[in-house]
């Protein structure tokens, strides 16, 4: 098995998906997690590429958020769509990043992703609160590359 397959168990993956569902109940934002082994590209550039491949830049309010993890590289990136970037301060993702980093440093990868997803949902809620006509525009499943 590859390191990507070992990164989270099936049960842990389901817990991350449940965190996404919970986070999205409070915001119109769309949150996804993508896990892959390695990239030769700059990690932020690769995250933006995956963001586009997952069609996260096609949401109505341009408020998609991707948590990208390169397992072998031991790197992760949080990137948001331009609708978010246009209304939030530059350090907007720092608290989300800190939530993930604290757990990842201990090897608690599922806990880090869950904490990051929930924190991203809280942060998004302040700028993109859930509306009664919101629909789930993107899959909540973890994607893998």
C-alpha positions, 0 to 999 in steps of 0.5 A: 500500500502507498503512504496515501492509503495508509494516511487515514483508515476508512473509519478515519476518512468517514470521520473527516467526511462527517466533519465536512458535513457538520462544518457546511451546515453553518456556511454556504462555503464548500470544503474539500480535502485532497490527499496525495503522496508527492508533487514535484511542483510548489505545494501551493501551486499544486493545491491551486491546480487540484482546486481547479481539477475538482471544479472548486472554482465553479461554486456560486459564491466562489467560496470553496476551500481546499485542504491539500495534503502531500503525505510523503512531502509532509506538507499541507496547504489551505487555499480558498476561492477568490470570493473568500480572498476578496473579503477576508484579511490576509492571515484569515487561514492562519488559525485553521492552519494552526489547528491542523499543524498542532495535530499533524506534529503529533502524528494525529492526522485525522484529528488535524483534518477534522479540526481544520475542517471545523475551524474552516467552517467556523471562519467561513460562517462569519463571511458566508453564513448558511442560507435557506436556499443553499445547496451542497455544490461539491462532493464531501468525499476525500479525493486522492491523487 
